Amino acid sequence: MYFALQFFSERETIGIFETIYQSLMRGGTFLIGDILDIDRLFIYHNKPEWVTAYFDSVKNDTPAVGTWFKKEILVKMAKYVGFSDAAILSQHPDLINSHYRFDLLLTK
């Protein structure tokens, strides 16, 4: 699943994790790639007008990019669902979005 998690809320992400978990065999893995990193939000929104546009979108409940996730929350969410491991993977620096996105490898 690549470049898609941002279109879902944290609540919906739990449901997605549950569906993935139920679909995998023991030891199976699932990669979720290109996740927006909340700790790098202002690396992405790095101009004053972009910061204003971001807070306008929050205020109006119309996120311009989607849901930004905290790595630790996704790891704990995966454990909550039952995954034996949830590894945060850094993206290769040559990837265009690597400075504000990460990948997540789930293992049942």
C-alpha atoms as an extended CHARMM CRD file, in Angstrom:
* protein
*
       108  EXT
         1         1  MET       CA              0.0000000000        0.0000000000        0.0000000000  PROA      1               0.0000000000
         2         2  TYR       CA              1.8050000000        3.0920000000       -1.1720000000  PROA      2               0.0000000000
         3         3  PHE       CA              1.0050000000        6.8040000000       -0.9090000000  PROA      3               0.0000000000
         4         4  ALA       CA             -2.5000000000        6.0590000000        0.3960000000  PROA      4               0.0000000000
         5         5  LEU       CA             -2.5590000000        6.0990000000        4.2090000000  PROA      5               0.0000000000
         6         6  GLN       CA             -2.7970000000        9.8980000000        4.2460000000  PROA      6               0.0000000000
         7         7  PHE       CA             -6.3450000000        9.6200000000        2.8930000000  PROA      7               0.0000000000
         8         8  PHE       CA             -7.5370000000        7.9200000000        6.0910000000  PROA      8               0.0000000000
         9         9  SER       CA             -8.0420000000        9.0750000000        9.6830000000  PROA      9               0.0000000000
        10        10  GLU       CA             -6.3680000000        7.3780000000       12.6500000000  PROA      10              0.0000000000
        11        11  ARG       CA             -9.6890000000        5.6380000000       13.3660000000  PROA      11              0.0000000000
        12        12  GLU       CA             -9.8960000000        4.3200000000        9.8070000000  PROA      12              0.0000000000
        13        13  THR       CA             -6.2390000000        3.2700000000        9.9700000000  PROA      13              0.0000000000
        14        14  ILE       CA             -7.0000000000        0.9300000000       12.8730000000  PROA      14              0.0000000000
        15        15  GLY       CA             -9.6070000000       -0.7490000000       10.6730000000  PROA      15              0.0000000000
        16        16  ILE       CA             -7.1230000000       -0.9960000000        7.8050000000  PROA      16              0.0000000000
        17        17  PHE       CA             -4.5340000000       -2.5590000000       10.1220000000  PROA      17              0.0000000000
        18        18  GLU       CA             -7.1470000000       -5.0550000000       11.3720000000  PROA      18              0.0000000000
        19        19  THR       CA             -8.0490000000       -6.0500000000        7.8040000000  PROA      19              0.0000000000
        20        20  ILE       CA             -4.3800000000       -6.4600000000        6.8720000000  PROA      20              0.0000000000
        21        21  TYR       CA             -3.7400000000       -8.5050000000       10.0190000000  PROA      21              0.0000000000
        22        22  GLN       CA             -6.6680000000      -10.8350000000        9.3180000000  PROA      22              0.0000000000
        23        23  SER       CA             -5.5060000000      -11.3040000000        5.7180000000  PROA      23              0.0000000000
        24        24  LEU       CA             -1.9120000000      -12.2850000000        6.4850000000  PROA      24              0.0000000000
        25        25  MET       CA             -0.5730000000      -15.6860000000        7.4040000000  PROA      25              0.0000000000
        26        26  ARG       CA              1.6270000000      -15.9200000000       10.5090000000  PROA      26              0.0000000000
        27        27  GLY       CA              5.0230000000      -14.4600000000        9.6210000000  PROA      27              0.0000000000
        28        28  GLY       CA              3.5480000000      -12.5500000000        6.6900000000  PROA      28              0.0000000000
        29        29  THR       CA              4.6030000000       -8.9760000000        6.0400000000  PROA      29              0.0000000000
        30        30  PHE       CA              2.8720000000       -5.9390000000        4.6140000000  PROA      30              0.0000000000
        31        31  LEU       CA              4.5300000000       -2.6890000000        3.5310000000  PROA      31              0.0000000000
        32        32  ILE       CA              2.7750000000        0.6320000000        3.9040000000  PROA      32              0.0000000000
        33        33  GLY       CA              4.8400000000        3.2320000000        2.1030000000  PROA      33              0.0000000000
        34        34  ASP       CA              5.0730000000        6.9800000000        1.7650000000  PROA      34              0.0000000000
        35        35  ILE       CA              3.4180000000        7.9340000000        5.0590000000  PROA      35              0.0000000000
        36        36  LEU       CA              3.3060000000       11.6190000000        6.0060000000  PROA      36              0.0000000000
        37        37  ASP       CA              5.5370000000       12.2310000000        9.0690000000  PROA      37              0.0000000000
        38        38  ILE       CA              3.9330000000       14.6930000000       11.5030000000  PROA      38              0.0000000000
        39        39  ASP       CA              7.3600000000       15.4490000000       12.9860000000  PROA      39              0.0000000000
        40        40  ARG       CA              8.3740000000       16.8150000000        9.5750000000  PROA      40              0.0000000000
        41        41  LEU       CA              5.2100000000       18.7670000000        8.8540000000  PROA      41              0.0000000000
        42        42  PHE       CA              7.0050000000       22.1010000000        8.7120000000  PROA      42              0.0000000000
        43        43  ILE       CA              9.7810000000       20.7310000000        6.5700000000  PROA      43              0.0000000000
        44        44  TYR       CA              7.0430000000       20.2340000000        3.9830000000  PROA      44              0.0000000000
        45        45  HSD       CA              5.2010000000       23.4730000000        4.8160000000  PROA      45              0.0000000000
        46        46  ASN       CA              8.4110000000       25.5010000000        4.7860000000  PROA      46              0.0000000000
        47        47  LYS       CA              7.1690000000       28.9020000000        3.6210000000  PROA      47              0.0000000000
        48        48  PRO       CA              5.0340000000       31.3440000000        5.6330000000  PROA      48              0.0000000000
        49        49  GLU       CA              2.1860000000       31.2280000000        3.1150000000  PROA      49              0.0000000000
        50        50  TRP       CA              2.2210000000       27.4150000000        3.1910000000  PROA      50              0.0000000000
        51        51  VAL       CA              2.0400000000       27.4420000000        7.0090000000  PROA      51              0.0000000000
        52        52  THR       CA             -0.9450000000       29.7980000000        6.7770000000  PROA      52              0.0000000000
        53        53  ALA       CA             -2.5800000000       27.5390000000        4.1820000000  PROA      53              0.0000000000
        54        54  TYR       CA             -1.9820000000       24.5230000000        6.4520000000  PROA      54              0.0000000000
        55        55  PHE       CA             -3.6500000000       26.1250000000        9.4800000000  PROA      55              0.0000000000
        56        56  ASP       CA             -6.4940000000       27.4020000000        7.2880000000  PROA      56              0.0000000000
        57        57  SER       CA             -7.0700000000       23.8220000000        6.1430000000  PROA      57              0.0000000000
        58        58  VAL       CA             -7.0520000000       22.5890000000        9.7590000000  PROA      58              0.0000000000
        59        59  LYS       CA             -9.4560000000       25.3150000000       10.8040000000  PROA      59              0.0000000000
        60        60  ASN       CA            -11.8320000000       24.5020000000        7.9430000000  PROA      60              0.0000000000
        61        61  ASP       CA            -11.4240000000       20.7180000000        8.3540000000  PROA      61              0.0000000000
        62        62  THR       CA            -10.2580000000       20.4240000000        4.7440000000  PROA      62              0.0000000000
        63        63  PRO       CA             -6.7500000000       18.9600000000        4.9300000000  PROA      63              0.0000000000
        64        64  ALA       CA             -4.8380000000       19.8770000000        1.7970000000  PROA      64              0.0000000000
        65        65  VAL       CA             -2.4620000000       16.9230000000        1.9010000000  PROA      65              0.0000000000
        66        66  GLY       CA             -4.1660000000       14.4800000000        4.2470000000  PROA      66              0.0000000000
        67        67  THR       CA             -3.4660000000       12.9060000000        7.6380000000  PROA      67              0.0000000000
        68        68  TRP       CA              0.0220000000       13.3030000000        9.0480000000  PROA      68              0.0000000000
        69        69  PHE       CA              1.0460000000       10.4150000000       11.3360000000  PROA      69              0.0000000000
        70        70  LYS       CA              3.4190000000       10.0750000000       14.2560000000  PROA      70              0.0000000000
        71        71  LYS       CA              5.7140000000        7.0660000000       13.8600000000  PROA      71              0.0000000000
        72        72  GLU       CA              5.3530000000        5.9370000000       17.4760000000  PROA      72              0.0000000000
        73        73  ILE       CA              1.5580000000        5.9900000000       17.2670000000  PROA      73              0.0000000000
        74        74  LEU       CA              1.5100000000        3.7700000000       14.1550000000  PROA      74              0.0000000000
        75        75  VAL       CA              3.9000000000        1.2860000000       15.7890000000  PROA      75              0.0000000000
        76        76  LYS       CA              1.7520000000        1.1140000000       18.9390000000  PROA      76              0.0000000000
        77        77  MET       CA             -1.3970000000        0.9050000000       16.8030000000  PROA      77              0.0000000000
        78        78  ALA       CA              0.0450000000       -2.0920000000       14.9570000000  PROA      78              0.0000000000
        79        79  LYS       CA              0.8950000000       -3.8040000000       18.2570000000  PROA      79              0.0000000000
        80        80  TYR       CA             -2.6190000000       -3.0120000000       19.5250000000  PROA      80              0.0000000000
        81        81  VAL       CA             -4.0700000000       -4.8300000000       16.5190000000  PROA      81              0.0000000000
        82        82  GLY       CA             -1.7980000000       -7.8330000000       17.1300000000  PROA      82              0.0000000000
        83        83  PHE       CA              1.1860000000       -7.4790000000       14.8010000000  PROA      83              0.0000000000
        84        84  SER       CA              4.3490000000       -9.0250000000       16.2240000000  PROA      84              0.0000000000
        85        85  ASP       CA              6.4830000000       -6.2750000000       14.7150000000  PROA      85              0.0000000000
        86        86  ALA       CA              6.0820000000       -2.8600000000       13.1440000000  PROA      86              0.0000000000
        87        87  ALA       CA              9.3130000000       -1.4460000000       11.7630000000  PROA      87              0.0000000000
        88        88  ILE       CA              9.7520000000        2.1520000000       10.6960000000  PROA      88              0.0000000000
        89        89  LEU       CA             11.8000000000        2.3610000000        7.5090000000  PROA      89              0.0000000000
        90        90  SER       CA             13.5150000000        5.4850000000        6.2680000000  PROA      90              0.0000000000
        91        91  GLN       CA             13.1080000000        6.1670000000        2.5940000000  PROA      91              0.0000000000
        92        92  HSD       CA             16.0970000000        6.3710000000        0.2730000000  PROA      92              0.0000000000
        93        93  PRO       CA             17.2340000000       10.0110000000        0.1850000000  PROA      93              0.0000000000
        94        94  ASP       CA             16.9620000000       10.0790000000       -3.6180000000  PROA      94              0.0000000000
        95        95  LEU       CA             13.1770000000        9.7070000000       -3.3830000000  PROA      95              0.0000000000
        96        96  ILE       CA             11.4710000000       13.0350000000       -3.9490000000  PROA      96              0.0000000000
        97        97  ASN       CA              9.3590000000       12.8880000000       -0.7470000000  PROA      97              0.0000000000
        98        98  SER       CA             11.8890000000       11.2330000000        1.5690000000  PROA      98              0.0000000000
        99        99  HSD       CA             12.4720000000       14.4130000000        3.5970000000  PROA      99              0.0000000000
       100       100  TYR       CA              8.9250000000       14.2820000000        5.0540000000  PROA      100             0.0000000000
       101       101  ARG       CA              7.6980000000       10.6990000000        4.5760000000  PROA      101             0.0000000000
       102       102  PHE       CA              8.5380000000        7.2370000000        5.9150000000  PROA      102             0.0000000000
       103       103  ASP       CA              7.5410000000        3.6080000000        5.3490000000  PROA      103             0.0000000000
       104       104  LEU       CA              6.1420000000        1.0260000000        7.7750000000  PROA      104             0.0000000000
       105       105  LEU       CA              6.7000000000       -2.7360000000        7.5650000000  PROA      105             0.0000000000
       106       106  LEU       CA              4.1130000000       -4.7750000000        9.4760000000  PROA      106             0.0000000000
       107       107  THR       CA              4.7870000000       -8.4150000000       10.4370000000  PROA      107             0.0000000000
       108       108  LYS       CA              2.1450000000      -10.7960000000       11.7440000000  PROA      108             0.0000000000
